[in-house]
Amino acid sequence: MTFAATAEVVTYFKARPVLIDCEEDTLNLNTDRIQEAITDKTKAIIPVHFAGHPCDLKPIHAIAQAHNLYVIEDAAHALPARYHGKMIGGISDATCFSFYATKNITTGEGGMVTTNNAEWAARMRMMSLHGLSRDAWNRYSAQGSWYYEILSPGFKYNLTDIAAALGLAQLKKCERFWKGREHYAALYHEGFQDLPEVTCPPVASHVQHAWHLYVIQLNVDRLRIGRDEFIRQLQQAGVGCSVHFIPLHLHPYHRERGGYRPEDFPVASRVFERIVSLPLYSKMTEDEVNRVIETVHDLVKSNRR
Ligand SMILES: *Cc1c(COP(=O)(O)O)cnc(C)c1O
């Protein structure tokens, strides 16, 4: 239950992404399913903090340790998020953030990796800019030298200075943006309490949820319409919404490469038919949030079984 990027990066290394089903409530990976997916070829576990709700990292780290695996977090949704008080970004071997236009803070395009491994950090810096050695550069730059060394065939993944400047300004607002999102999530939660047709996203007591997305699950058994028609009617009523995500195993590339069938991931396949991402962004107004809540109520009422 994630975006294309999580698995595609694995294929860049001619490795094979192995998918794991998600939990019914948080839509994070089901940690009970990790063990059975591990083989002697497994290198790393990549948990995705869905919508900004941190995965249960303790069992993930225990399994990783037992099998000598790295943990690389996909924290594209998880800024600012906490797990047992610790900020996401300072826990695993590496944590990847996205600053794409829709994310909690943005640089237009771009992202960030955090790691406590100095060697990896140096390697990432080098590979993000054509594999050029900064050490060589630093050695000579005092004299303003033109000298550099190519140490590896690298990439062009550097964040531009202009994007970084945007990012620094956004970072100062990160907490304020988050407070807005959290407030609106609380309004949604309260607004749907008396609606058995709508299940709100849960929040575990030991986490801080970053509230990148607010994903409700429609109890479609209680409705005369399905999720797609529900979204169509919401949109007709002026409420834009989306679906996060079409599970990876249902996409042609992964379906064919992995030989996956929908029933191989029963939870993801089932919840996919029920999920709707409601509007959530810091610049929303309370009136707008209330209008979304009212519209959902109206639609549920007129489509009840
Ligand atoms: C947005 C996103 C990414 C990566 O986004 P980029 O466009 O590469 O910055 C990765 N994983 C998830 C779950 C995302 O939502």
The ligand as an SDF file (V2000), in Angstrom:
LIG
                    3D

 15 15  0  0  0  0  0  0  0  0999 V2000
    5.7540   10.9540   -2.6000 C   0  0  0  0  0  0  0  0  0  0  0  0
    6.2040    9.6160   -2.1810 C   0  0  0  0  0  0  0  0  0  0  0  0
    7.5050    9.1400   -2.4310 C   0  0  0  0  0  0  0  0  0  0  0  0
    8.5810    9.8090   -3.2300 C   0  0  0  0  0  0  0  0  0  0  0  0
    8.2930   10.9410   -3.8110 O   0  0  0  0  0  0  0  0  0  0  0  0
    9.2230   11.7370   -4.8180 P   0  0  0  0  0  0  0  0  0  0  0  0
    8.2570   12.1720   -5.8500 O   0  0  0  0  0  0  0  0  0  0  0  0
   10.2610   10.8140   -5.3190 O   0  0  0  0  0  0  0  0  0  0  0  0
    9.7810   12.8490   -4.0030 O   0  0  0  0  0  0  0  0  0  0  0  0
    7.8700    7.9160   -1.8970 C   0  0  0  0  0  0  0  0  0  0  0  0
    7.0180    7.1820   -1.1820 N   0  0  0  0  0  0  0  0  0  0  0  0
    5.7580    7.5820   -0.9270 C   0  0  0  0  0  0  0  0  0  0  0  0
    4.8830    6.7130   -0.0880 C   0  0  0  0  0  0  0  0  0  0  0  0
    5.3020    8.8120   -1.4230 C   0  0  0  0  0  0  0  0  0  0  0  0
    4.0470    9.1920   -1.1720 O   0  0  0  0  0  0  0  0  0  0  0  0
  1  2  1  0
  2  3  1  0
  2 14  2  0
  3  4  1  0
  3 10  2  0
  4  5  1  0
  5  6  1  0
  6  7  2  0
  6  8  1  0
  6  9  1  0
 10 11  1  0
 11 12  2  0
 12 13  1  0
 12 14  1  0
 14 15  1  0
M  END
$$$$
